[in-house]
Amino acid sequence: MHVGNARYLKSTDLPDVVPVFPLAGALLLPEGQLPLNIFEPRYLTMFDAALAGNRVIGMVQPALQALESASGSGALSQVGCLGRITSFSETGDGRYMVSLSGICRFRLLDEVTSGKPYRSFKHAPFMADLTGEDDEEAVDRDNLLRVFRSFLDANQLEADWESVERAGNRVLVNSLSMMSPFGPAEKQALLEAPDLKARADTLIAITEIVLAQGGTDSEIILQ
């Protein structure tokens, strides 16, 4: 797998310890692009360190039970996605505008004490994401596009259908999952789906539930 100028093919191509950026409702998937607006001082420090090093960040959501209880316990979801910083700019007011390119999903292992203002963890990468073993042909593309079109129609939105038709199944499923306007629990379910077909089926099921409830939500456009 290629991300930017880096090559990630096996676990030893990845750092053993990664800093993690917890962000509710944010979903990064392999080969996806996630734009971030960084302004909190501890995370500015984290991105400074990553830019000076291997440029790899672990995106995770706070644990769902912590979000539901608003406990602020600091508990994290156990599965996230590693991303490489592939675009970076600094604003006049000190914020960072960053783009992460998804490498592979990972499972949190032991937290590493570093004395830094952000958290770092040992991790276990999902090797299938690095080797690209997903069966793209198993995806029910027609059904996915049908549901996607119904969602757009319900929300009076448009899509670049030429780009949609050109996209392979992996790019299509992961892009739609990342841009879907669903909540943290749904995003985590999409992230943890065992393979590409399961992710597509999960996305279809969630979208059909929203449509059946007559709900509309924020914009979901494939660029």
C-alpha positions in Angstrom: 0.0 0.0 0.0 1.3 3.5 -0.9 0.4 6.6 1.0 2.2 9.7 -0.2 5.9 8.8 -0.5 5.7 6.2 2.2 5.3 2.5 1.7 3.4 0.3 4.2 3.3 -3.3 3.4 4.0 -5.1 6.7 3.7 -4.4 10.4 7.4 -3.5 10.7 6.9 -0.6 8.3 4.8 1.0 11.0 6.0 2.6 14.3 5.5 0.5 17.4 4.0 3.4 19.3 1.7 6.0 17.9 0.2 9.2 19.3 -3.6 9.1 19.2 -6.0 11.9 18.4 -9.5 11.2 19.9 -12.3 12.9 18.0 -15.9 11.9 18.2 -17.8 11.4 14.9 -14.6 11.4 12.8 -13.9 8.3 10.7 -10.7 7.5 8.8 -10.5 4.4 6.7 -7.6 2.9 4.7 -6.9 4.9 1.6 -9.3 7.6 2.7 -8.5 11.3 3.2 -9.5 13.0 6.4 -9.1 16.8 6.7 -8.5 18.1 10.2 -8.5 21.6 11.8 -6.1 21.4 14.8 -6.2 24.2 17.4 -5.9 22.7 20.9 -2.4 23.2 22.2 -1.7 19.6 23.2 -2.6 18.4 19.7 -0.6 21.2 18.0 2.3 19.7 20.0 1.4 16.2 18.9 1.3 17.2 15.3 4.6 19.1 15.6 6.2 15.8 16.9 4.6 13.7 14.2 5.8 16.1 11.4 9.3 15.9 12.8 9.1 12.1 13.0 7.3 9.5 11.0 4.1 11.5 10.3 1.9 8.7 11.6 -1.2 9.6 13.8 -3.8 7.2 15.3 -7.3 8.4 14.9 -9.8 7.1 17.5 -13.1 8.0 18.9 -13.8 8.4 22.6 -15.4 5.2 24.0 -19.1 5.2 23.2 -20.1 4.7 26.8 -18.0 7.7 27.8 -19.8 9.8 25.1 -23.2 8.6 26.2 -22.6 9.4 29.9 -20.6 12.6 29.2 -18.3 11.3 31.9 -15.1 12.6 30.4 -13.4 9.5 31.7 -10.9 9.5 28.9 -11.8 6.0 27.8 -11.2 5.4 24.1 -12.7 3.0 21.6 -10.4 0.1 21.1 -10.2 0.2 17.3 -9.0 3.2 15.3 -7.2 3.9 12.0 -3.6 5.0 11.4 -3.1 7.9 9.1 -0.1 9.6 7.6 0.1 13.4 7.4 0.1 14.1 3.7 -0.9 17.7 3.7 -0.1 20.5 6.1 -0.5 24.2 6.4 -0.5 26.8 9.2 -3.1 29.6 9.5 -2.3 33.1 10.6 -4.0 32.4 14.0 -1.8 29.4 14.8 -4.1 26.6 13.7 -3.0 23.7 11.6 -4.9 22.5 8.5 -4.0 18.9 8.1 -5.0 16.0 5.8 -4.5 12.4 6.9 -4.3 9.6 4.5 -5.6 6.3 5.9 -3.0 3.5 6.2 -4.7 0.7 8.2 -7.0 0.1 11.2 -5.4 -0.8 14.5 -6.3 -2.1 17.9 -5.1 -0.2 21.0 -2.8 -2.1 23.3 -0.9 -0.7 26.2 -0.7 3.0 26.8 2.8 4.4 26.9 3.8 7.0 29.5 5.8 9.7 27.8 5.4 12.8 29.9 3.9 14.6 26.8 0.5 16.4 26.8 -1.0 13.9 24.5 -1.5 10.1 24.7 0.4 7.4 22.9 -0.2 3.7 22.6 1.3 0.5 21.4 -1.0 -1.0 18.8 -1.8 -4.1 16.7 -2.4 -3.2 13.0 -5.1 -4.9 11.0 -2.8 -6.7 8.5 -5.6 -7.4 6.0 -5.8 -3.6 5.4 -2.1 -3.5 4.5 -2.2 -6.4 2.1 -5.5 -5.4 0.4 -7.1 -8.8 0.8 -10.7 -7.5 0.7 -12.8 -9.0 -2.1 -14.1 -5.9 -3.9 -16.3 -8.0 -6.2 -18.3 -9.2 -3.2 -19.7 -5.7 -2.6 -23.3 -5.2 -3.7 -22.5 -2.1 -5.7 -25.9 -1.7 -7.3 -27.7 -1.8 -4.0 -25.2 0.6 -2.5 -25.6 3.1 -5.3 -29.4 2.7 -5.1 -29.4 3.6 -1.4 -26.9 6.4 -1.9 -29.1 7.9 -4.7 -32.2 7.6 -2.4 -30.4 9.4 0.4 -29.4 12.3 -1.9 -32.9 12.6 -3.3 -34.4 12.7 0.2 -32.0 15.5 1.1 -32.2 17.3 -2.2 -28.5 16.9 -2.8 -26.4 16.3 -5.9 -23.4 14.1 -6.5 -20.7 14.0 -9.2 -22.0 10.8 -10.7 -19.1 10.6 -13.2 -16.7 10.3 -10.2 -18.9 7.8 -8.5 -19.0 5.6 -11.6 -15.2 5.7 -11.9 -14.5 4.8 -8.3 -13.6 1.2 -7.5 -15.6 -0.6 -4.9 -13.0 -0.1 -2.1 -12.8 3.7 -2.7 -16.5 4.0 -3.1 -17.4 2.1 0.1 -14.7 3.7 2.2 -15.4 7.2 0.9 -19.1 7.0 1.4 -18.6 5.6 4.9 -16.2 8.4 5.9 -18.6 11.1 4.5 -21.8 9.6 5.9 -23.5 12.0 8.3 -24.2 9.4 11.0 -23.3 9.4 14.7 -20.3 8.0 16.6 -21.9 4.6 17.1 -22.6 4.1 13.4 -19.2 5.4 12.5 -17.5 2.9 14.8 -19.6 0.1 13.4 -18.4 1.0 9.9 -14.8 1.2 11.1 -15.0 -2.2 12.8 -16.7 -4.0 10.0 -14.6 -7.1 9.3 -14.2 -6.7 5.6 -15.3 -4.4 2.7 -18.5 -6.3 2.0 -19.6 -6.1 5.6 -18.8 -2.4 5.7 -20.9 -1.9 2.5 -23.8 -3.9 4.0 -23.6 -2.0 7.2 -23.7 1.3 5.4 -26.7 0.2 3.3 -28.5 -0.9 6.5 -27.9 2.3 8.4 -28.9 4.4 5.5 -32.1 2.5 4.9 -33.0 2.9 8.6 -32.5 6.7 8.3 -34.6 6.7 5.1 -37.4 4.6 6.6 -37.6 7.0 9.6 -38.0 9.9 7.1 -34.9 11.5 8.5 -32.7 13.8 6.6 -29.2 14.7 7.6 -26.2 16.8 6.7 -24.5 16.7 3.3 -22.9 13.5 1.9 -21.2 14.1 -1.4 -18.6 12.0 -3.2 -16.0 14.4 -4.6 
